[in-house]
């Protein structure tokens, strides 16, 4: 999910460089309920230490309303 979020962020920046304004968050569909719950919940979970950077990035982009899950 973090890789897809990074790609969506890059594409949004590219579109902004071309003058296309995007005001709504980009919808990201995922069938991983664990990834969705970690991305939506800003609380650091004890079981997600090994994916801390990816989880933080995805969570930050959800809170910044760049992507919507």
CHARMM internal coordinates of N, CA and C (Angstrom, degrees):
IC EDIT
DIST 1 N 1 CA 1.4393
DIST 1 CA 1 C 1.5299
ANGL 1 N 1 CA 1 C 110.39
DIST 1 C 2 N 1.3305
ANGL 1 CA 1 C 2 N 117.16
DIHE 1 N 1 CA 1 C 2 N -35.37
DIST 2 N 2 CA 1.4610
ANGL 1 C 2 N 2 CA 119.96
DIHE 1 CA 1 C 2 N 2 CA -179.86
DIST 2 CA 2 C 1.5281
ANGL 2 N 2 CA 2 C 110.69
DIHE 1 C 2 N 2 CA 2 C -66.23
DIST 2 C 3 N 1.3220
ANGL 2 CA 2 C 3 N 117.20
DIHE 2 N 2 CA 2 C 3 N -38.41
DIST 3 N 3 CA 1.4647
ANGL 2 C 3 N 3 CA 120.32
DIHE 2 CA 2 C 3 N 3 CA 178.88
DIST 3 CA 3 C 1.5270
ANGL 3 N 3 CA 3 C 110.85
DIHE 2 C 3 N 3 CA 3 C -65.31
DIST 3 C 4 N 1.3124
ANGL 3 CA 3 C 4 N 116.42
DIHE 3 N 3 CA 3 C 4 N -42.68
DIST 4 N 4 CA 1.4615
ANGL 3 C 4 N 4 CA 120.04
DIHE 3 CA 3 C 4 N 4 CA 177.90
DIST 4 CA 4 C 1.5252
ANGL 4 N 4 CA 4 C 110.85
DIHE 3 C 4 N 4 CA 4 C -65.69
DIST 4 C 5 N 1.3115
ANGL 4 CA 4 C 5 N 117.65
DIHE 4 N 4 CA 4 C 5 N -38.93
DIST 5 N 5 CA 1.4580
ANGL 4 C 5 N 5 CA 121.70
DIHE 4 CA 4 C 5 N 5 CA 178.13
DIST 5 CA 5 C 1.5234
ANGL 5 N 5 CA 5 C 110.49
DIHE 4 C 5 N 5 CA 5 C -63.59
DIST 5 C 6 N 1.3224
ANGL 5 CA 5 C 6 N 117.14
DIHE 5 N 5 CA 5 C 6 N -39.99
DIST 6 N 6 CA 1.4628
ANGL 5 C 6 N 6 CA 120.87
DIHE 5 CA 5 C 6 N 6 CA 177.35
DIST 6 CA 6 C 1.5328
ANGL 6 N 6 CA 6 C 110.85
DIHE 5 C 6 N 6 CA 6 C -64.43
DIST 6 C 7 N 1.3222
ANGL 6 CA 6 C 7 N 117.26
DIHE 6 N 6 CA 6 C 7 N -40.89
DIST 7 N 7 CA 1.4577
ANGL 6 C 7 N 7 CA 120.99
DIHE 6 CA 6 C 7 N 7 CA 178.31
DIST 7 CA 7 C 1.5342
ANGL 7 N 7 CA 7 C 111.16
DIHE 6 C 7 N 7 CA 7 C -64.86
DIST 7 C 8 N 1.3250
ANGL 7 CA 7 C 8 N 116.49
DIHE 7 N 7 CA 7 C 8 N -41.69
DIST 8 N 8 CA 1.4682
ANGL 7 C 8 N 8 CA 120.58
DIHE 7 CA 7 C 8 N 8 CA 178.59
DIST 8 CA 8 C 1.5256
ANGL 8 N 8 CA 8 C 109.85
DIHE 7 C 8 N 8 CA 8 C -63.80
DIST 8 C 9 N 1.3251
ANGL 8 CA 8 C 9 N 117.11
DIHE 8 N 8 CA 8 C 9 N -42.46
DIST 9 N 9 CA 1.4642
ANGL 8 C 9 N 9 CA 120.92
DIHE 8 CA 8 C 9 N 9 CA 178.80
DIST 9 CA 9 C 1.5217
ANGL 9 N 9 CA 9 C 110.60
DIHE 8 C 9 N 9 CA 9 C -61.29
DIST 9 C 10 N 1.3329
ANGL 9 CA 9 C 10 N 116.77
DIHE 9 N 9 CA 9 C 10 N -44.52
DIST 10 N 10 CA 1.4624
ANGL 9 C 10 N 10 CA 120.67
DIHE 9 CA 9 C 10 N 10 CA 179.29
DIST 10 CA 10 C 1.5282
ANGL 10 N 10 CA 10 C 111.09
DIHE 9 C 10 N 10 CA 10 C -62.53
DIST 10 C 11 N 1.3247
ANGL 10 CA 10 C 11 N 116.89
DIHE 10 N 10 CA 10 C 11 N -42.87
DIST 11 N 11 CA 1.4651
ANGL 10 C 11 N 11 CA 119.99
DIHE 10 CA 10 C 11 N 11 CA 179.42
DIST 11 CA 11 C 1.5221
ANGL 11 N 11 CA 11 C 111.75
DIHE 10 C 11 N 11 CA 11 C -65.14
DIST 11 C 12 N 1.3232
ANGL 11 CA 11 C 12 N 116.71
DIHE 11 N 11 CA 11 C 12 N -35.94
DIST 12 N 12 CA 1.4647
ANGL 11 C 12 N 12 CA 119.59
DIHE 11 CA 11 C 12 N 12 CA 177.31
DIST 12 CA 12 C 1.5218
ANGL 12 N 12 CA 12 C 110.86
DIHE 11 C 12 N 12 CA 12 C -66.19
DIST 12 C 13 N 1.3435
ANGL 12 CA 12 C 13 N 116.94
DIHE 12 N 12 CA 12 C 13 N -39.30
DIST 13 N 13 CA 1.4743
ANGL 12 C 13 N 13 CA 120.50
DIHE 12 CA 12 C 13 N 13 CA 176.37
DIST 13 CA 13 C 1.5214
ANGL 13 N 13 CA 13 C 110.33
DIHE 12 C 13 N 13 CA 13 C -64.64
DIST 13 C 14 N 1.3193
ANGL 13 CA 13 C 14 N 117.14
DIHE 13 N 13 CA 13 C 14 N -40.89
DIST 14 N 14 CA 1.4624
ANGL 13 C 14 N 14 CA 121.50
DIHE 13 CA 13 C 14 N 14 CA 179.04
DIST 14 CA 14 C 1.5248
ANGL 14 N 14 CA 14 C 110.57
DIHE 13 C 14 N 14 CA 14 C -62.67
DIST 14 C 15 N 1.3142
ANGL 14 CA 14 C 15 N 116.88
DIHE 14 N 14 CA 14 C 15 N -45.09
DIST 15 N 15 CA 1.4640
ANGL 14 C 15 N 15 CA 120.06
DIHE 14 CA 14 C 15 N 15 CA 177.82
DIST 15 CA 15 C 1.5240
ANGL 15 N 15 CA 15 C 111.30
DIHE 14 C 15 N 15 CA 15 C -63.72
DIST 15 C 16 N 1.3260
ANGL 15 CA 15 C 16 N 117.23
DIHE 15 N 15 CA 15 C 16 N -36.52
DIST 16 N 16 CA 1.4703
ANGL 15 C 16 N 16 CA 120.29
DIHE 15 CA 15 C 16 N 16 CA 177.33
DIST 16 CA 16 C 1.5267
ANGL 16 N 16 CA 16 C 110.55
DIHE 15 C 16 N 16 CA 16 C -65.11
DIST 16 C 17 N 1.3302
ANGL 16 CA 16 C 17 N 117.69
DIHE 16 N 16 CA 16 C 17 N -36.71
DIST 17 N 17 CA 1.4611
ANGL 16 C 17 N 17 CA 120.80
DIHE 16 CA 16 C 17 N 17 CA 176.51
DIST 17 CA 17 C 1.5275
ANGL 17 N 17 CA 17 C 111.58
DIHE 16 C 17 N 17 CA 17 C -64.75
DIST 17 C 18 N 1.3277
ANGL 17 CA 17 C 18 N 117.26
DIHE 17 N 17 CA 17 C 18 N -31.26
DIST 18 N 18 CA 1.4552
ANGL 17 C 18 N 18 CA 121.44
DIHE 17 CA 17 C 18 N 18 CA 177.55
DIST 18 CA 18 C 1.5279
ANGL 18 N 18 CA 18 C 112.60
DIHE 17 C 18 N 18 CA 18 C -82.80
DIST 18 C 19 N 1.3293
ANGL 18 CA 18 C 19 N 117.60
DIHE 18 N 18 CA 18 C 19 N -3.43
DIST 19 N 19 CA 1.4521
ANGL 18 C 19 N 19 CA 121.35
DIHE 18 CA 18 C 19 N 19 CA 177.93
DIST 19 CA 19 C 1.5125
ANGL 19 N 19 CA 19 C 114.75
DIHE 18 C 19 N 19 CA 19 C 92.91
DIST 19 C 20 N 1.3272
ANGL 19 CA 19 C 20 N 117.37
DIHE 19 N 19 CA 19 C 20 N 9.95
DIST 20 N 20 CA 1.4583
ANGL 19 C 20 N 20 CA 120.93
DIHE 19 CA 19 C 20 N 20 CA 178.60
DIST 20 CA 20 C 1.5254
ANGL 20 N 20 CA 20 C 107.98
DIHE 19 C 20 N 20 CA 20 C -92.20
DIST 20 C 21 N 1.3197
ANGL 20 CA 20 C 21 N 116.84
DIHE 20 N 20 CA 20 C 21 N 118.50
DIST 21 N 21 CA 1.4652
ANGL 20 C 21 N 21 CA 119.48
DIHE 20 CA 20 C 21 N 21 CA -179.27
DIST 21 CA 21 C 1.5311
ANGL 21 N 21 CA 21 C 109.72
DIHE 20 C 21 N 21 CA 21 C -93.66
DIST 21 C 22 N 1.3054
ANGL 21 CA 21 C 22 N 115.15
DIHE 21 N 21 CA 21 C 22 N 134.37
DIST 22 N 22 CA 1.4630
ANGL 21 C 22 N 22 CA 121.79
DIHE 21 CA 21 C 22 N 22 CA 178.76
DIST 22 CA 22 C 1.5244
ANGL 22 N 22 CA 22 C 107.08
DIHE 21 C 22 N 22 CA 22 C -118.50
DIST 22 C 23 N 1.3178
ANGL 22 CA 22 C 23 N 116.52
DIHE 22 N 22 CA 22 C 23 N 118.31
DIST 23 N 23 CA 1.4628
ANGL 22 C 23 N 23 CA 119.93
DIHE 22 CA 22 C 23 N 23 CA -175.94
DIST 23 CA 23 C 1.5200
ANGL 23 N 23 CA 23 C 112.92
DIHE 22 C 23 N 23 CA 23 C -102.50
DIST 23 C 24 N 1.3183
ANGL 23 CA 23 C 24 N 117.39
DIHE 23 N 23 CA 23 C 24 N -17.87
DIST 24 N 24 CA 1.4563
ANGL 23 C 24 N 24 CA 120.05
DIHE 23 CA 23 C 24 N 24 CA -178.39
DIST 24 CA 24 C 1.5213
ANGL 24 N 24 CA 24 C 110.28
DIHE 23 C 24 N 24 CA 24 C -104.04
DIST 24 C 25 N 1.3236
ANGL 24 CA 24 C 25 N 117.51
DIHE 24 N 24 CA 24 C 25 N 152.21
DIST 25 N 25 CA 1.4651
ANGL 24 C 25 N 25 CA 119.33
DIHE 24 CA 24 C 25 N 25 CA 176.48
DIST 25 CA 25 C 1.5261
ANGL 25 N 25 CA 25 C 111.34
DIHE 24 C 25 N 25 CA 25 C -66.73
DIST 25 C 26 N 1.3139
ANGL 25 CA 25 C 26 N 115.68
DIHE 25 N 25 CA 25 C 26 N 149.18
DIST 26 N 26 CA 1.4565
ANGL 25 C 26 N 26 CA 121.69
DIHE 25 CA 25 C 26 N 26 CA 177.77
DIST 26 CA 26 C 1.5206
ANGL 26 N 26 CA 26 C 108.84
DIHE 25 C 26 N 26 CA 26 C -81.46
DIST 26 C 27 N 1.3112
ANGL 26 CA 26 C 27 N 116.44
DIHE 26 N 26 CA 26 C 27 N 130.56
DIST 27 N 27 CA 1.4541
ANGL 26 C 27 N 27 CA 121.64
DIHE 26 CA 26 C 27 N 27 CA -178.55
DIST 27 CA 27 C 1.5277
ANGL 27 N 27 CA 27 C 110.17
DIHE 26 C 27 N 27 CA 27 C -77.36
DIST 27 C 28 N 1.3295
ANGL 27 CA 27 C 28 N 116.03
DIHE 27 N 27 CA 27 C 28 N 126.07
DIST 28 N 28 CA 1.4586
ANGL 27 C 28 N 28 CA 122.37
DIHE 27 CA 27 C 28 N 28 CA 177.47
DIST 28 CA 28 C 1.5239
ANGL 28 N 28 CA 28 C 107.25
DIHE 27 C 28 N 28 CA 28 C -115.25
DIST 28 C 29 N 1.3175
ANGL 28 CA 28 C 29 N 115.80
DIHE 28 N 28 CA 28 C 29 N 120.12
DIST 29 N 29 CA 1.4535
ANGL 28 C 29 N 29 CA 120.65
DIHE 28 CA 28 C 29 N 29 CA -179.96
DIST 29 CA 29 C 1.5228
ANGL 29 N 29 CA 29 C 109.66
DIHE 28 C 29 N 29 CA 29 C -97.86
DIST 29 C 30 N 1.3181
ANGL 29 CA 29 C 30 N 116.47
DIHE 29 N 29 CA 29 C 30 N 133.82
DIST 30 N 30 CA 1.4576
ANGL 29 C 30 N 30 CA 121.44
DIHE 29 CA 29 C 30 N 30 CA 179.84
DIST 30 CA 30 C 1.5192
ANGL 30 N 30 CA 30 C 108.46
DIHE 29 C 30 N 30 CA 30 C -145.24
DIST 30 C 31 N 1.3213
ANGL 30 CA 30 C 31 N 116.31
DIHE 30 N 30 CA 30 C 31 N 143.04
DIST 31 N 31 CA 1.4454
ANGL 30 C 31 N 31 CA 119.82
DIHE 30 CA 30 C 31 N 31 CA 177.10
DIST 31 CA 31 C 1.5260
ANGL 31 N 31 CA 31 C 111.81
DIHE 30 C 31 N 31 CA 31 C -99.66
DIST 31 C 32 N 1.3192
ANGL 31 CA 31 C 32 N 117.00
DIHE 31 N 31 CA 31 C 32 N 7.12
DIST 32 N 32 CA 1.4611
ANGL 31 C 32 N 32 CA 121.40
DIHE 31 CA 31 C 32 N 32 CA 178.62
DIST 32 CA 32 C 1.5268
ANGL 32 N 32 CA 32 C 109.11
DIHE 31 C 32 N 32 CA 32 C -93.57
DIST 32 C 33 N 1.3155
ANGL 32 CA 32 C 33 N 116.44
DIHE 32 N 32 CA 32 C 33 N 102.11
DIST 33 N 33 CA 1.4624
ANGL 32 C 33 N 33 CA 119.76
DIHE 32 CA 32 C 33 N 33 CA -179.22
DIST 33 CA 33 C 1.5216
ANGL 33 N 33 CA 33 C 111.46
DIHE 32 C 33 N 33 CA 33 C -65.92
DIST 33 C 34 N 1.3181
ANGL 33 CA 33 C 34 N 117.21
DIHE 33 N 33 CA 33 C 34 N -29.75
DIST 34 N 34 CA 1.4640
ANGL 33 C 34 N 34 CA 119.93
DIHE 33 CA 33 C 34 N 34 CA 177.59
DIST 34 CA 34 C 1.5154
ANGL 34 N 34 CA 34 C 111.59
DIHE 33 C 34 N 34 CA 34 C -66.28
DIST 34 C 35 N 1.3259
ANGL 34 CA 34 C 35 N 117.04
DIHE 34 N 34 CA 34 C 35 N -44.07
DIST 35 N 35 CA 1.4667
ANGL 34 C 35 N 35 CA 120.88
DIHE 34 CA 34 C 35 N 35 CA 179.27
DIST 35 CA 35 C 1.5261
ANGL 35 N 35 CA 35 C 111.01
DIHE 34 C 35 N 35 CA 35 C -65.79
DIST 35 C 36 N 1.3143
ANGL 35 CA 35 C 36 N 117.04
DIHE 35 N 35 CA 35 C 36 N -38.17
DIST 36 N 36 CA 1.4603
ANGL 35 C 36 N 36 CA 120.62
DIHE 35 CA 35 C 36 N 36 CA 179.12
DIST 36 CA 36 C 1.5209
ANGL 36 N 36 CA 36 C 110.76
DIHE 35 C 36 N 36 CA 36 C -66.44
DIST 36 C 37 N 1.3206
ANGL 36 CA 36 C 37 N 118.08
DIHE 36 N 36 CA 36 C 37 N -43.50
DIST 37 N 37 CA 1.4624
ANGL 36 C 37 N 37 CA 120.38
DIHE 36 CA 36 C 37 N 37 CA -178.32
DIST 37 CA 37 C 1.5203
ANGL 37 N 37 CA 37 C 111.66
DIHE 36 C 37 N 37 CA 37 C -67.43
DIST 37 C 38 N 1.3363
ANGL 37 CA 37 C 38 N 117.35
DIHE 37 N 37 CA 37 C 38 N -36.43
DIST 38 N 38 CA 1.4635
ANGL 37 C 38 N 38 CA 119.79
DIHE 37 CA 37 C 38 N 38 CA 177.16
DIST 38 CA 38 C 1.5225
ANGL 38 N 38 CA 38 C 110.53
DIHE 37 C 38 N 38 CA 38 C -69.18
DIST 38 C 39 N 1.3326
ANGL 38 CA 38 C 39 N 118.06
DIHE 38 N 38 CA 38 C 39 N -39.14
DIST 39 N 39 CA 1.4596
ANGL 38 C 39 N 39 CA 121.05
DIHE 38 CA 38 C 39 N 39 CA -179.18
DIST 39 CA 39 C 1.5229
ANGL 39 N 39 CA 39 C 111.98
DIHE 38 C 39 N 39 CA 39 C -70.37
DIST 39 C 40 N 1.3106
ANGL 39 CA 39 C 40 N 118.17
DIHE 39 N 39 CA 39 C 40 N -31.70
DIST 40 N 40 CA 1.4659
ANGL 39 C 40 N 40 CA 120.92
DIHE 39 CA 39 C 40 N 40 CA -179.02
DIST 40 CA 40 C 1.5157
ANGL 40 N 40 CA 40 C 112.98
DIHE 39 C 40 N 40 CA 40 C -82.88
DIST 40 C 41 N 1.3146
ANGL 40 CA 40 C 41 N 118.49
DIHE 40 N 40 CA 40 C 41 N -26.83
DIST 41 N 41 CA 1.4567
ANGL 40 C 41 N 41 CA 122.40
DIHE 40 CA 40 C 41 N 41 CA -174.97
DIST 41 CA 41 C 1.5284
ANGL 41 N 41 CA 41 C 109.52
DIHE 40 C 41 N 41 CA 41 C -98.87
DIST 41 C 42 N 1.3366
ANGL 41 CA 41 C 42 N 117.99
DIHE 41 N 41 CA 41 C 42 N 115.33
DIST 42 N 42 CA 1.4592
ANGL 41 C 42 N 42 CA 119.95
DIHE 41 CA 41 C 42 N 42 CA -177.71
DIST 42 CA 42 C 1.5242
ANGL 42 N 42 CA 42 C 114.40
DIHE 41 C 42 N 42 CA 42 C -74.70
DIST 42 C 43 N 1.3146
ANGL 42 CA 42 C 43 N 118.15
DIHE 42 N 42 CA 42 C 43 N -5.33
DIST 43 N 43 CA 1.4573
ANGL 42 C 43 N 43 CA 121.62
DIHE 42 CA 42 C 43 N 43 CA -179.74
DIST 43 CA 43 C 1.5256
ANGL 43 N 43 CA 43 C 108.95
DIHE 42 C 43 N 43 CA 43 C -74.25
DIST 43 C 44 N 1.3314
ANGL 43 CA 43 C 44 N 116.82
DIHE 43 N 43 CA 43 C 44 N 133.38
DIST 44 N 44 CA 1.4571
ANGL 43 C 44 N 44 CA 120.10
DIHE 43 CA 43 C 44 N 44 CA 179.69
DIST 44 CA 44 C 1.5202
ANGL 44 N 44 CA 44 C 108.43
DIHE 43 C 44 N 44 CA 44 C -75.31
DIST 44 C 45 N 1.3132
ANGL 44 CA 44 C 45 N 115.51
DIHE 44 N 44 CA 44 C 45 N 122.87
DIST 45 N 45 CA 1.4466
ANGL 44 C 45 N 45 CA 121.05
DIHE 44 CA 44 C 45 N 45 CA -179.41
DIST 45 CA 45 C 1.5194
ANGL 45 N 45 CA 45 C 110.00
DIHE 44 C 45 N 45 CA 45 C -91.41
DIST 45 C 46 N 1.2943
ANGL 45 CA 45 C 46 N 116.65
DIHE 45 N 45 CA 45 C 46 N 146.24
DIST 46 N 46 CA 1.4579
ANGL 45 C 46 N 46 CA 122.09
DIHE 45 CA 45 C 46 N 46 CA -179.68
DIST 46 CA 46 C 1.5231
ANGL 46 N 46 CA 46 C 111.70
DIHE 45 C 46 N 46 CA 46 C -67.33
DIST 46 C 47 N 1.3168
ANGL 46 CA 46 C 47 N 117.55
DIHE 46 N 46 CA 46 C 47 N -29.58
DIST 47 N 47 CA 1.4525
ANGL 46 C 47 N 47 CA 121.00
DIHE 46 CA 46 C 47 N 47 CA -176.46
DIST 47 CA 47 C 1.5234
ANGL 47 N 47 CA 47 C 113.52
DIHE 46 C 47 N 47 CA 47 C -84.78
DIST 47 C 48 N 1.3311
ANGL 47 CA 47 C 48 N 117.82
DIHE 47 N 47 CA 47 C 48 N -2.61
DIST 48 N 48 CA 1.4589
ANGL 47 C 48 N 48 CA 120.42
DIHE 47 CA 47 C 48 N 48 CA -177.07
DIST 48 CA 48 C 1.5222
ANGL 48 N 48 CA 48 C 112.34
DIHE 47 C 48 N 48 CA 48 C -109.02
DIST 48 C 49 N 1.3105
ANGL 48 CA 48 C 49 N 118.61
DIHE 48 N 48 CA 48 C 49 N 23.51
DIST 49 N 49 CA 1.4595
ANGL 48 C 49 N 49 CA 120.75
DIHE 48 CA 48 C 49 N 49 CA -179.48
DIST 49 CA 49 C 1.5270
ANGL 49 N 49 CA 49 C 111.59
DIHE 48 C 49 N 49 CA 49 C -61.52
DIST 49 C 50 N 1.3147
ANGL 49 CA 49 C 50 N 116.81
DIHE 49 N 49 CA 49 C 50 N -39.07
DIST 50 N 50 CA 1.4553
ANGL 49 C 50 N 50 CA 120.62
DIHE 49 CA 49 C 50 N 50 CA -176.26
DIST 50 CA 50 C 1.5224
ANGL 50 N 50 CA 50 C 113.17
DIHE 49 C 50 N 50 CA 50 C -72.21
DIST 50 C 51 N 1.3135
ANGL 50 CA 50 C 51 N 118.04
DIHE 50 N 50 CA 50 C 51 N -15.52
DIST 51 N 51 CA 1.4563
ANGL 50 C 51 N 51 CA 121.16
DIHE 50 CA 50 C 51 N 51 CA 177.95
DIST 51 CA 51 C 1.5174
ANGL 51 N 51 CA 51 C 110.69
DIHE 50 C 51 N 51 CA 51 C -121.31
DIST 51 C 52 N 1.3048
ANGL 51 CA 51 C 52 N 117.05
DIHE 51 N 51 CA 51 C 52 N 30.86
DIST 52 N 52 CA 1.4581
ANGL 51 C 52 N 52 CA 122.02
DIHE 51 CA 51 C 52 N 52 CA -173.38
DIST 52 CA 52 C 1.5049
ANGL 52 N 52 CA 52 C 114.82
DIHE 51 C 52 N 52 CA 52 C -59.17
DIST 52 C 53 N 1.3269
ANGL 52 CA 52 C 53 N 118.55
DIHE 52 N 52 CA 52 C 53 N -45.24
DIST 53 N 53 CA 1.4658
ANGL 52 C 53 N 53 CA 121.34
DIHE 52 CA 52 C 53 N 53 CA -177.34
DIST 53 CA 53 C 1.5216
ANGL 53 N 53 CA 53 C 110.26
DIHE 52 C 53 N 53 CA 53 C -67.64
DIST 53 C 54 N 1.3097
ANGL 53 CA 53 C 54 N 117.62
DIHE 53 N 53 CA 53 C 54 N -46.04
DIST 54 N 54 CA 1.4647
ANGL 53 C 54 N 54 CA 121.14
DIHE 53 CA 53 C 54 N 54 CA 179.66
DIST 54 CA 54 C 1.5227
ANGL 54 N 54 CA 54 C 111.15
DIHE 53 C 54 N 54 CA 54 C -63.55
DIST 54 C 55 N 1.3224
ANGL 54 CA 54 C 55 N 116.60
DIHE 54 N 54 CA 54 C 55 N -43.19
DIST 55 N 55 CA 1.4659
ANGL 54 C 55 N 55 CA 120.63
DIHE 54 CA 54 C 55 N 55 CA -179.59
DIST 55 CA 55 C 1.5212
ANGL 55 N 55 CA 55 C 110.31
DIHE 54 C 55 N 55 CA 55 C -65.69
DIST 55 C 56 N 1.3302
ANGL 55 CA 55 C 56 N 117.29
DIHE 55 N 55 CA 55 C 56 N -40.82
DIST 56 N 56 CA 1.4605
ANGL 55 C 56 N 56 CA 120.04
DIHE 55 CA 55 C 56 N 56 CA 179.38
DIST 56 CA 56 C 1.5224
ANGL 56 N 56 CA 56 C 111.09
DIHE 55 C 56 N 56 CA 56 C -64.64
DIST 56 C 57 N 1.3307
ANGL 56 CA 56 C 57 N 117.26
DIHE 56 N 56 CA 56 C 57 N -42.30
DIST 57 N 57 CA 1.4625
ANGL 56 C 57 N 57 CA 120.57
DIHE 56 CA 56 C 57 N 57 CA -179.40
DIST 57 CA 57 C 1.5298
ANGL 57 N 57 CA 57 C 111.19
DIHE 56 C 57 N 57 CA 57 C -63.90
DIST 57 C 58 N 1.3096
ANGL 57 CA 57 C 58 N 116.69
DIHE 57 N 57 CA 57 C 58 N -46.76
DIST 58 N 58 CA 1.4636
ANGL 57 C 58 N 58 CA 120.09
DIHE 57 CA 57 C 58 N 58 CA -179.97
DIST 58 CA 58 C 1.5233
ANGL 58 N 58 CA 58 C 110.81
DIHE 57 C 58 N 58 CA 58 C -63.57
DIST 58 C 59 N 1.3217
ANGL 58 CA 58 C 59 N 116.43
DIHE 58 N 58 CA 58 C 59 N -41.25
DIST 59 N 59 CA 1.4688
ANGL 58 C 59 N 59 CA 120.73
DIHE 58 CA 58 C 59 N 59 CA 179.20
DIST 59 CA 59 C 1.5327
ANGL 59 N 59 CA 59 C 110.72
DIHE 58 C 59 N 59 CA 59 C -64.79
DIST 59 C 60 N 1.3188
ANGL 59 CA 59 C 60 N 117.34
DIHE 59 N 59 CA 59 C 60 N -41.49
DIST 60 N 60 CA 1.4613
ANGL 59 C 60 N 60 CA 121.13
DIHE 59 CA 59 C 60 N 60 CA 179.74
DIST 60 CA 60 C 1.5205
ANGL 60 N 60 CA 60 C 111.37
DIHE 59 C 60 N 60 CA 60 C -64.05
DIST 60 C 61 N 1.3194
ANGL 60 CA 60 C 61 N 117.50
DIHE 60 N 60 CA 60 C 61 N -38.46
DIST 61 N 61 CA 1.4608
ANGL 60 C 61 N 61 CA 120.71
DIHE 60 CA 60 C 61 N 61 CA 179.69
DIST 61 CA 61 C 1.5298
ANGL 61 N 61 CA 61 C 111.47
DIHE 60 C 61 N 61 CA 61 C -71.93
DIST 61 C 62 N 1.3210
ANGL 61 CA 61 C 62 N 117.36
DIHE 61 N 61 CA 61 C 62 N -32.16
DIST 62 N 62 CA 1.4662
ANGL 61 C 62 N 62 CA 120.23
DIHE 61 CA 61 C 62 N 62 CA 176.03
DIST 62 CA 62 C 1.5293
ANGL 62 N 62 CA 62 C 109.21
DIHE 61 C 62 N 62 CA 62 C -67.95
DIST 62 C 63 N 1.3382
ANGL 62 CA 62 C 63 N 116.63
DIHE 62 N 62 CA 62 C 63 N -44.06
DIST 63 N 63 CA 1.4632
ANGL 62 C 63 N 63 CA 120.18
DIHE 62 CA 62 C 63 N 63 CA -179.67
DIST 63 CA 63 C 1.5276
ANGL 63 N 63 CA 63 C 111.89
DIHE 62 C 63 N 63 CA 63 C -67.88
DIST 63 C 64 N 1.3417
ANGL 63 CA 63 C 64 N 117.55
DIHE 63 N 63 CA 63 C 64 N -31.42
DIST 64 N 64 CA 1.4627
ANGL 63 C 64 N 64 CA 121.40
DIHE 63 CA 63 C 64 N 64 CA 177.56
DIST 64 CA 64 C 1.5269
ANGL 64 N 64 CA 64 C 111.68
DIHE 63 C 64 N 64 CA 64 C -80.67
DIST 64 C 65 N 1.3007
ANGL 64 CA 64 C 65 N 117.83
DIHE 64 N 64 CA 64 C 65 N -0.18
DIST 65 N 65 CA 1.4559
ANGL 64 C 65 N 65 CA 125.93
DIHE 64 CA 64 C 65 N 65 CA 179.54
DIST 65 CA 65 C 1.5254
ANGL 65 N 65 CA 65 C 112.68
DIHE 64 C 65 N 65 CA 65 C 58.56
DIST 65 C 66 N 1.3389
ANGL 65 CA 65 C 66 N 114.99
DIHE 65 N 65 CA 65 C 66 N 38.04
DIST 66 N 66 CA 1.4581
ANGL 65 C 66 N 66 CA 120.50
DIHE 65 CA 65 C 66 N 66 CA 171.02
DIST 66 CA 66 C 1.5239
ANGL 66 N 66 CA 66 C 109.03
DIHE 65 C 66 N 66 CA 66 C -82.28
DIST 66 C 67 N 1.3392
ANGL 66 CA 66 C 67 N 115.74
DIHE 66 N 66 CA 66 C 67 N -40.76
DIST 67 N 67 CA 1.4586
ANGL 66 C 67 N 67 CA 121.23
DIHE 66 CA 66 C 67 N 67 CA 176.21
DIST 67 CA 67 C 1.5212
ANGL 67 N 67 CA 67 C 109.27
DIHE 66 C 67 N 67 CA 67 C -125.41
DIST 67 C 68 N 1.3035
ANGL 67 CA 67 C 68 N 115.34
DIHE 67 N 67 CA 67 C 68 N 154.53
DIST 68 N 68 CA 1.4670
ANGL 67 C 68 N 68 CA 122.49
DIHE 67 CA 67 C 68 N 68 CA 175.12
DIST 68 CA 68 C 1.5143
ANGL 68 N 68 CA 68 C 107.13
DIHE 67 C 68 N 68 CA 68 C -125.31
DIST 68 C 69 N 1.3098
ANGL 68 CA 68 C 69 N 115.91
DIHE 68 N 68 CA 68 C 69 N 135.95
DIST 69 N 69 CA 1.4616
ANGL 68 C 69 N 69 CA 120.59
DIHE 68 CA 68 C 69 N 69 CA -177.57
DIST 69 CA 69 C 1.5169
ANGL 69 N 69 CA 69 C 110.86
DIHE 68 C 69 N 69 CA 69 C -95.97
END
COOR INIT
IC SEED 1 N 1 CA 1 C
IC BUILD
